[in-house]
Amino acid sequence: AAYIFEEPFTIRDLQVNVEHLVQKMKTTVKRGLVLRNEKCNENYTTDFIFNLYSEEGKGIFDSRKNVPGHMQQGGSPTPFDRNFATKMGAKAMNWMSGK
């Protein structure tokens, strides 16, 4: 499930997603991923969604949460990053133009 600002969701959507994950975990597929944008909903916080999945998945699956900080998101680009991005962009354009 992915909860993002551009696609509003309700408590019913959360319920459907939890039920889907519970059913999925009862099969041979033993993994799932839930993503939440920090601005998707001010009431359905990361903690709320984590607690919901933890409670409903009790005995079926474990829940963990991770909130990447700014450094884990990449931080400020270095001169190397900028140079590498320029080179990769040029290679992509050459490939797209068939050169």
C-alpha positions as CSV (number, residue, x, y, z in Angstrom):
1,A,0.0,0.0,0.0
2,A,1.1,3.5,-0.7
3,Y,-0.5,6.5,1.1
4,I,0.3,9.7,-0.7
5,F,-1.1,13.3,-0.6
6,E,-2.3,13.1,-4.3
7,E,-4.6,10.2,-3.6
8,P,-6.8,10.8,-0.5
9,F,-7.7,7.8,1.5
10,T,-10.2,6.9,4.2
11,I,-10.3,4.6,7.2
12,R,-12.1,2.1,5.0
13,D,-9.1,2.1,2.5
14,L,-6.8,1.4,5.4
15,Q,-9.0,-1.5,6.5
16,V,-9.1,-3.0,3.0
17,N,-5.3,-2.7,2.8
18,V,-4.8,-4.4,6.2
19,E,-7.2,-7.2,5.3
20,H,-5.4,-7.7,2.0
21,L,-2.0,-8.0,3.7
22,V,-3.4,-10.4,6.3
23,Q,-4.7,-12.6,3.5
24,K,-1.5,-12.3,1.5
25,M,0.6,-13.4,4.6
26,K,-1.5,-16.5,4.9
27,T,-0.2,-17.7,1.5
28,T,3.4,-18.5,0.5
29,V,4.1,-14.8,0.0
30,K,5.6,-13.6,3.3
31,R,6.4,-10.0,2.7
32,G,4.7,-6.7,2.3
33,L,5.5,-3.0,2.2
34,V,3.5,0.0,3.3
35,L,4.7,3.5,2.3
36,R,3.3,6.7,3.7
37,N,4.1,10.2,2.5
38,E,4.7,12.5,5.5
39,K,2.0,15.0,4.2
40,C,-0.6,12.5,3.0
41,N,-3.0,12.9,6.0
42,E,-2.6,14.8,9.2
43,N,-4.8,12.4,11.1
44,Y,-3.6,9.1,9.8
45,T,0.0,9.5,11.0
46,T,2.9,7.1,10.6
47,D,2.4,6.0,14.2
48,F,-1.4,5.5,13.7
49,I,-0.8,3.4,10.6
50,F,2.0,1.4,12.3
51,N,-0.2,0.7,15.3
52,L,-3.1,-0.3,13.1
53,Y,-1.0,-2.8,11.1
54,S,0.7,-4.0,14.3
55,E,-2.6,-4.7,16.0
56,E,-4.4,-6.2,13.1
57,G,-1.4,-8.4,12.1
58,K,-0.8,-9.7,15.5
59,G,0.2,-13.4,15.2
60,I,0.2,-13.2,11.4
61,F,3.0,-10.7,10.6
62,D,5.3,-8.2,12.3
63,S,5.3,-4.5,11.6
64,R,8.3,-2.1,11.6
65,K,8.5,1.5,10.8
66,N,11.3,3.6,9.5
67,V,11.3,7.3,9.0
68,P,14.3,8.3,6.9
69,G,15.9,11.6,8.0
70,H,17.3,14.1,5.6
71,M,20.7,12.5,5.5
72,Q,19.2,9.1,4.6
73,Q,17.3,10.8,1.9
74,G,20.5,11.9,0.3
75,G,21.5,15.3,1.8
76,S,23.0,18.0,-0.4
77,P,24.6,16.9,-3.7
78,T,28.4,17.0,-3.8
79,P,30.4,18.2,-6.8
80,F,30.9,14.5,-7.7
81,D,27.1,13.9,-7.6
82,R,26.5,16.9,-9.9
83,N,29.2,15.8,-12.3
84,F,28.0,12.2,-12.4
85,A,24.4,13.3,-12.9
86,T,25.5,15.5,-15.9
87,K,27.3,12.6,-17.4
88,M,24.4,10.2,-16.9
89,G,22.0,12.7,-18.4
90,A,24.2,13.1,-21.5
91,K,24.5,9.4,-21.9
92,A,20.7,9.0,-21.6
93,M,20.1,11.7,-24.2
94,N,22.6,10.1,-26.6
95,W,20.9,6.7,-26.1
96,M,17.5,8.2,-26.7
97,S,18.6,10.0,-29.8
98,G,20.3,6.8,-31.2
99,K,23.9,8.2,-31.2
